[in-house]
Amino acid sequence: MAEYTREVSRRIFAQEFKDSNLSFKDGDDQYAPQYLLTPTAARVNRMFIVGTLVEKEDIGTDSEYWRGRVIDPTGSFLIYAGQYQPEAAQVLAECETPAFVAIVGKPSIYTTREGDILTSVRPESICIVDGEVRDMWVVDTAKNTLFRLNELDNSSSDVVKAKEYYNTDSKLYYSMVADALKSLLESE
């Protein structure tokens, strides 16, 4: 029997996630993992986000299908949970807004008929957390982003692919990290 290991959950700020639209499969197998490559060369199959759930709505017609908006210091994530994410949908249904939430989920990319690209997260799990957990996530995500920015000078295949596809402006993402960290000082 083949051994199955879960992908590491990447920490990504909302702004970088929204800027991301390069997805690919790692292999030809129909079960090959799907990845999203971000402008700072994060290869994302699963992600870990923490922010403030500011709105939620049941947009389902035949069954519950929840859409929520979670904000971090750089922007917002759209999340969608329904019958295939029953635990996450239940948390969304029962949770009051605003609330700090921690989410592990899969990135999803959708291209509209007009050609606009929308990013969202399909939560595998959602937990209610406190402000301290959110602040620690901001610091950890800043460290992860800075590490990726510093690695943009190397020539790994993901870095080359990200730089060619996005023409990554490092200054934009350094500024994003600085603003995210500054927001922690302002909230004290």
MOTA-V428562 format. One record per residue. N is the residue number from 1. PHI is phi as a letter, one per 40 degrees, with the letter a starting at -180 (999 if undefined). PSI is psi in whole degrees, 0 to 359 (NA if undefined). OMEGA is omega in radians with two decimals (* if undefined). Layout:
BEGIN
n/phi/psi/omega
N/PHI/PSI/OMEGA
N/PHI/PSI/OMEGA
END
This chain:
BEGIN
n/phi/psi/omega
1/999/134/-3.13
2/c/142/3.12
3/c/134/-3.11
4/b/126/3.06
5/b/140/3.12
6/c/148/3.06
7/c/149/3.05
8/c/140/3.08
9/c/120/-3.11
10/c/144/3.06
11/c/120/-3.08
12/b/134/3.03
13/c/155/-3.09
14/d/319/-3.11
15/c/314/-3.14
16/c/321/3.11
17/c/316/3.13
18/c/330/3.14
19/c/353/-3.02
20/c/134/3.08
21/a/14/3.13
22/c/105/3.12
23/b/151/-3.12
24/a/159/3.05
25/c/144/3.11
26/c/77/-3.13
27/h/172/-3.08
28/c/346/-3.14
29/c/140/3.14
30/c/338/3.12
31/c/6/3.13
32/c/142/-3.11
33/c/144/3.09
34/c/135/-3.13
35/b/153/2.95
36/b/127/3.09
37/b/125/-3.09
38/c/169/3.12
39/d/335/3.10
40/c/16/3.03
41/g/28/2.99
42/c/129/3.10
43/c/105/-2.95
44/b/116/2.97
45/b/326/3.06
46/b/152/-3.14
47/b/154/3.11
48/b/117/3.13
49/b/149/3.05
50/b/132/-3.14
51/a/196/-3.12
52/b/119/3.02
53/c/111/-3.05
54/b/340/3.07
55/a/154/3.10
56/a/151/-3.11
57/a/137/3.03
58/c/108/-3.09
59/b/9/-3.13
60/c/154/3.08
61/b/306/-3.14
62/c/328/3.12
63/a/169/3.14
64/c/132/3.04
65/a/109/-2.99
66/c/137/3.00
67/b/136/3.10
68/b/160/3.07
69/b/124/-3.12
70/b/127/-3.12
71/b/145/2.97
72/b/182/-3.08
73/c/351/-3.06
74/b/351/-3.09
75/i/208/-3.08
76/b/153/3.06
77/b/139/2.93
78/c/136/3.08
79/b/146/3.12
80/b/130/3.13
81/a/135/3.14
82/a/216/-3.03
83/c/335/3.14
84/c/355/3.06
85/b/62/-2.97
86/c/321/-3.13
87/c/316/3.13
88/c/319/3.12
89/c/321/-3.14
90/c/318/3.10
91/c/316/3.12
92/c/319/-3.13
93/c/322/-3.02
94/c/343/-3.03
95/c/139/3.00
96/c/148/3.06
97/b/148/-0.10
98/c/152/3.11
99/a/142/3.01
100/c/131/-3.13
101/b/147/3.00
102/b/131/-3.04
103/b/132/2.92
104/b/128/-3.10
105/a/183/-3.12
106/b/138/3.05
107/c/146/3.12
108/b/138/3.13
109/b/134/3.14
110/b/132/3.08
111/b/123/-3.13
112/c/169/3.10
113/c/330/-3.13
114/c/353/3.12
115/g/1/3.09
116/c/145/-3.13
117/b/124/-3.14
118/b/134/3.08
119/b/146/3.08
120/a/174/3.14
121/b/132/3.01
122/c/104/-3.05
123/c/134/2.94
124/c/324/3.10
125/a/149/3.06
126/b/132/3.08
127/b/142/3.01
128/c/132/-3.12
129/b/185/3.12
130/b/177/-3.10
131/c/329/3.13
132/c/319/3.10
133/c/317/3.11
134/c/315/-3.13
135/c/318/3.11
136/c/322/3.11
137/c/318/3.13
138/d/315/3.14
139/c/313/3.13
140/c/319/-3.13
141/c/323/3.06
142/c/314/3.13
143/c/315/-3.14
144/c/318/-3.13
145/c/317/3.11
146/c/320/3.09
147/d/313/3.14
148/c/320/3.11
149/c/319/3.12
150/c/334/3.14
151/c/354/-3.12
152/c/349/3.10
153/c/348/3.14
154/c/176/-3.02
155/b/36/3.05
156/c/159/-3.05
157/c/322/3.13
158/c/321/3.12
159/c/313/3.14
160/c/314/-3.13
161/c/315/-3.12
162/c/315/-3.12
163/c/321/3.13
164/c/317/-3.07
165/c/313/-3.03
166/c/343/-2.99
167/f/54/-2.97
168/d/126/3.05
169/c/98/-3.09
170/d/323/-3.11
171/d/321/3.13
172/d/316/-3.09
173/c/330/3.00
174/c/318/3.12
175/c/319/3.10
176/d/315/-3.14
177/c/315/-3.14
178/c/317/3.13
179/c/321/3.14
180/c/316/3.13
181/c/322/3.10
182/c/324/-3.13
183/c/331/3.10
184/c/322/3.12
185/c/323/-3.12
186/c/333/-3.09
187/c/357/-3.14
188/c/NA/*
END
